């Protein structure tokens, strides 16, 4: 089906909005009146711009407070409508959205509403225009879609139909099944928006918290299925009012938006995308650094061995158990220090995984870095992290490991067994996008979002995982747009015995993040420990948590550049990430930064 | 009465929080458990730090999920409590907050709750500690203050009393009058928080949107009056969970917080402050600039005459009608261009106005700038703008005008009559503080807050005015913390005939901000104008609005540095500021910036 987006969903000037919508692959746009009013482009120029960009103008919106008013007022409304219809002719669009009145002048009289909407449709017809009537969830007398449809049905005018908006329908708790009672040709337009399930005033909810399908709590796919059963054949159009998207760059927001419609179309059987290929493990994490020494020292102290080097590039492979860390001092290294640049994901079908990612608008990265390298499938995540789809040690498939040749090394320590999870700080404006990306592109499941109190603001954190926890990625975002400098990314390493690995690390000269004594007094109050156990944790800076499934012990290295390591020991099926302890850890990191002036 | 603040209300490390609370003038603090856990200071060190800072520790909080649970669980809870009581002894505090249980283990049995709370109080008493029991608005079985009080009454234990929290009481819509049924000596603690009136889930509302008394919609003074009638003599303590304050610097937040308690104490008759002295007009606006030429050219084109110069400093007075603008090229001028630095407010009692400001924690500025200058009373607003309390041309009172000597000049044009309003962009974290400051310090009334869509994010705007509109200040704040570079401050000049002044300005070479043609087409649809009227507006870039009281016509100069001028014509008692037109104006300013690369 054709896809469209309301210009109000994107930031910037009208030209910026149109360009972003076109680049992201939308077929059309809804022109939001305020965007047109503020634009220096004449309607004819907007029409030409859209045509150049391959965009149709599917809707002009909104026309407000038209119907069920005293005759004199309605006369003024018709005058206003005539001006708008002339404008629409210049724009070259043939459908106008009329939303149910919120005017104090409006009366509760469906017959009057139907009669006046019919008169409006008469006028519209003269201009070749169709009127799509929509119930605002906070409309004065008409606030549900079935009520709006009854009025449209009463009016029985060929140029008058219904506009359905998933937010207005689902936020009121209306049953969308009744949509099937509307003939498809009388549904003139379909607007889609999701929203988090908030118990709040519906007008505020609508104006500030809408999001793209799949990012909130509504069953948008279910609603669309009802609409499709009517025979509706117009576009699927997004209309999202969101405070964050208003600030974000229009380009990435439009990509995020279009991806949401692709996933939605797949869900309702309108589009066939390459099937998701869920990763089965973490092949490697790649750090880039202008100076390999500090991070190499940390890895060595953690028991990693420098086991191989890349055949053509300044990249070393460090390994401990099944945990592999690449340290790259090549040109990608940023001046501002060590950072996590790429993740290798073990994939049952790397090419298939890449095809799905590409179909879902992820930028595909060059398949090889040098001519002699293995052909690797890789894409960029929204935060810029490169995701490599790997087939380690599987004959017939390109193997990243083949690009490395072994170097002499001592056997690694056996303490660290694998990468438990990767923690990625997301750009502030793109947190919802990141979750949808990891769910839809990688086929991972998202856990609940949690708030974490940092001393200088509230963070949000949300993990995405596969079914058995082989791949775990913790996405987080700071309290404010400017706030991604403080919070480094990190690599969490699994250990069967975190105490042993921590001791070894310290004995090898590694610095663990010290935790405050008060924290351990609190642990003593909350839990009972074996004799001496808590002293051991206190000495090493090990944090402790427990959930319904098991126990979690974890500790942290000092930060190197923009990255640090966590050592974690999961016992008995613990599912979390120690969020309960995160405020203490964050405060300790701030304190450590102050000490080192970092 | 003594004042206190919960450490959770302020950002930073515990040390930063304590320092900020002390500097702002609080008598004591509530130690929030998580702040203690994350602190490297031992309880004895925290106690000593507080003593050094002149702070008492009035409360330790919170203790959760204690009561109405099976015996075995309650045994564990008592064990946990014993640990905390030991900690409190080290801290040197004698009151603990126990909030009503949210545990799934808790049962709906008031007698059990009373019995277990009584046992807890027995244990507390051994440590010389009192237990203050509070109903959380989302408590599992106990969610109202009167219910919590019935349980305390049943327990009838000398070491068990009630804690009242204005948020929990007022957010549930409970009638606070019933507080008077509680004996004052059984109210062990009083926590105060205001909140905007949002229809949303009470837990989310409480955790993210609380604010200081007078900044929200609750009648905190009314509640406090009820509490005082009981004979309560403990501290007035603030406990505010707020996403913005979590990010803001602790110092200004603590000042804002303490000011709110001073205003509250005045309202309930607990404190006598110097009476508010409402300003009666704007004496001048002062611009500082490293280069006076560009802004002087704009003023000249607006019809201002450079009528006087300061006797000792590089400051010129420009005047048109009763509008006076000082242009200062002295050392205060910032490199980054012209900005609005000070406002002179006509005051019936300048010294009294300054005394009130000082009592409400406004920094008092040096009373004279040079030895020969008039003694002027001045304070700094939260955004750094200097406010001078002036007595222009009133014998016996210091007159700022006396510091200026006339210079030869042509008669100014008569178009501009006065300063209509000043628009000040506020630092993101201190918008609520600014409103409370202008209301409480200057005695101005705040209008409703409005959202304004900028192309790159949503702004909030709120005006403060005196009763007859002689002094109007429009406060606004950007969409995000980093976002105060785009939005310049502005001086709005009143004109009897905005068209004439705009024409004169243009004829003199001034550049008006051009407005898009689409805007005028929309005006034509919405209103009927005299023949030619709209063309005139279109030609000059004049915007139009209408409210229930009258009409508003306004236009804008180009921005000079960080300031621009607006010309406004109010007719028939129009009360607003053209907020309806603000999105169009903001888009036009962004477009102009792009053109000039500014």
Interface residues (C-beta under 8 A of the other chain):
Chain A: X11 X12 X13 X33 X34 X36 X37 X38 X39 X40 X41 X42 X43 X79 X80 X83 X84 X87 X198 X199 X200 X201 X204 X207 X208 X243 X246 X247 X451 X453 X455 X456 X457 X458 X479 X480 X481 X482 X483 X514 X516 X517 X518 X519 X521 X522 X524 X525 X526 X583 X584 X586 X587 X588 X590 X591
Chain B: X11 X12 X13 X33 X34 X36 X37 X38 X39 X40 X42 X43 X79 X80 X83 X84 X87 X198 X199 X200 X201 X204 X207 X208 X243 X246 X247 X451 X453 X455 X456 X457 X458 X479 X480 X481 X482 X483 X514 X516 X517 X518 X519 X521 X522 X524 X525 X526 X583 X584 X586 X587 X588 X590 X591
